């Protein structure tokens, strides 16, 4: 690249109003000769011939007369160009007959053919497309500038650029208030992130805060669809924007619009990538010798004999030095190989169980086109994702087919049809349950993977994972939508929609016999997870779900010449959900080679069920604005559900919102060239939530047992039935009431944009615990609507986009916060073990830690003032000293109530606070670069169990990681003193040092490099010769770096699990190489 620039330095007076955030960057470019001073010419690549050319000079301004700095001036179809200088001036050599193109972000492009001109005075017009950006809302769309509710939108460019498995992974940290969290399945291939909008919204029995997800108007699973098929995503966050969906949108709505065909030439697009994944965060085990020392120390501190004898310790050392090669000794009583203390290998079981950099690949193909009457799009996707598990099959495949047809049948009738089919196949070892992840840490490093004869050893999970059977899960999704749009007269439209969403799920789970080998290499069966030796089981489950929706609605709008605008909409919505399931389990396979229920020999157990529910709703919406200055929207929804009884079935849920775009006021006219949008918004609304634990809580049901042998009548087993308990006929909707106030702004031709929202949401009449009644009632008491909670928080989004010649760059930052407080709950004693009035969601009660006693004398002095016997005995050096907060001379939790909580206090809160994301991107002459950070600004977490503490239960329930070696050791300890250790002295079968306390409360906040990507788009001069519109190649990395002060044993995104903290499938870090081609 040849750069021509004056070397003489100049001092300029920058105009702040024209370029407020780019000044520093512009100055940097100027000083490094990347910015062309005085409009001097920038050339790269192919240059145009200088024959019959002329020098064209000029100045570029906006409509107000302000000069535009950094506008791109180029000869169309070539790479010859320059940019305007600090005074908006340029000078460029242009061949006669060529087209000169001038562009700048936020403005319409200017083009002119150069014939005899030598000077130009160019005025760029504001790009109205930015002002007319449309946002998808409930049952329609609105200009973004006129939206009065809390709505965020994400375009396809955000999702397409990330080679991720599902949509949730692409959206995390992108939309303020849209929160994702990893559930107890961690990073398992078939798992998806939990999602909520504005935090937890309910603690009602059976209720949840999940938003309604609509894919082209049909409820569905957003993580099942192909991310490359998505055109845009709108998130409706407050009651005013979501109320049009009634009870189904109580906690927000996510509207996903997929791509459609466009009239014109046929377009073929291919995108694919190869990705390599590695476990993101797994513990490092102690080597076998340190592990043995650690366990012996815990045994000594607990008054027990050594776990490893000196002979065993020396054998471990000899193996590490290579002096012996056998990792196990012979058990002479059964002629098998010893494990644990009888073994001396050096195995890191996490390294053994997880693969390194596993390859996977994904491919997408779409064809679209059409004419003025009919447009179409057909797309397909194939994902072949391999898991991290090293033993057994761990694999996920997804196949998708998507089709759309939009047809104009006449001047007044349009027909739209879309169809989606998705299949997910997932296979994993049957043993890969929570117990597997629990057991990895419990396996001692002395255990070898292979016995001295080269067979897999008994006593670890490898054989069960390899040979113990496989779990298969196949799930099919089908979405069908047919829409008829009739326009009887101009601007009046009638819509009729029929939608059906079907899910078919089949699961197969088998337990097969497992075998190890003795010293002679002879095979023998052993127990599979405590089951009878050689036992076999087959379990199969089938599930079918049909969800049908009918929408009939109509809208009409009128724009008056005097600036008044009205739009009304009214409609009807009906939904029916039908489910059916069937399951069967049999034991005793005839042969493990044919693992099906009908090849089992022991009487199978069979179960099944059928259920359905339905809703109906009438809705209406009124929009009004005056010159896009004053904005009003009103919604009402009249909803009914089959899940309540009688008069409780129906509810009316209204909402209102107002907006004032100050930038459209006459008194603001002098500032509109700088600020195009300054809109103040406010909303209020109510919604109902029908989710309860039972679909029909008002029905009395009888439990039936068939020949279960619990009762004998006349010597025969009989069927049994149990009298039902009483039910509540008054159970009704949760009511969600929300307030929202917001501010939107756009400045400097919308290069600087942002939104701020503050909200408060109250959830009333949640289903809480049953009231306390006398035991003489003789049956269970039904639960009722008797609890309330409130949520409140804020959301901020700020972005800047700009361009300097061929260089464009942008920044986007989002942050949100939400807290929840219980305001009504029937807890008369105010027990700390459950909810109570005024309790914040996530509060952690615990003791205050004074420190670890460094000597017996220090502990004795502490115990002379404070009695800690309620927590344990035999206190000494290396144990924790707790603070006596209430001054009664004894450490305890009192009555464990709010009134008497002893020495406990609120020491933290585990609700994620300040969810944020930061995106930086830049592009220059075909190269593009982006980096995306995501994190949590504040979160406390109390971790428990062997993953964190190491020695905790007995030696069979303890673990030994490298972090655990930082334990207290006194001056006389043969392992060396460690008086300032992080951990107290290790103890087996004691929890006294592990009470919930301030010292070991974890800071679970984090900053993660979620994605970094570098791409290159080939020049059109090259791709056009091959018949391609564009070709882009890229390399991308996900989850490559994490910054957190939390214990390195844990990933701060994946902490809790069903089997204990840390015991779950890890997340992955990924490196991808991809290709996008448009024909």
Helices and strands as residue ranges (DSSP letters): E 2-3, G 16-18, H 23-31, G 37-39, E 42-43, E 53-61, E 72-75, E 81-83, E 89-95, E 99-103, E 110-113, E 119-123, H 128-131, E 134-137, E 140-143, G 144-146, E 151-155, H 156-160, H 167-171, E 178-181, E 194-197, E 212-215, E 218-219, G 227-229, E 230-236, H 239-242, G 243-249, E 253-258, E 264-279, H 288-301, H 310-320, E 330-331, E 336-337, G 340-342, H 349-353, E 358-370, E 374-386, E 395-408, E 413-429, H 434-442, H 462-467, E 470-489, E 492-511, E 514-517, E 523-526, E 537-559, E 564-589, G 597-599, E 600-626, E 630-641, G 646-649, E 650-661, G 662-664, G 666-671, E 675-689, E 704-705, E 712-713, E 716-717, E 720-721, E 734-747, E 752-767, G 775-777, E 785-804, E 807-824, E 843-846, E 849-852, H 856-863, E 880-882, E 905-909, E 913-924, E 927-938, E 940-941, H 946-949, G 955-957, G 962-965, G 992-994, E 1002-1003, E 1006-1017, H 1020-1023, G 1024-1026, E 1030-1043, E 1068-1078
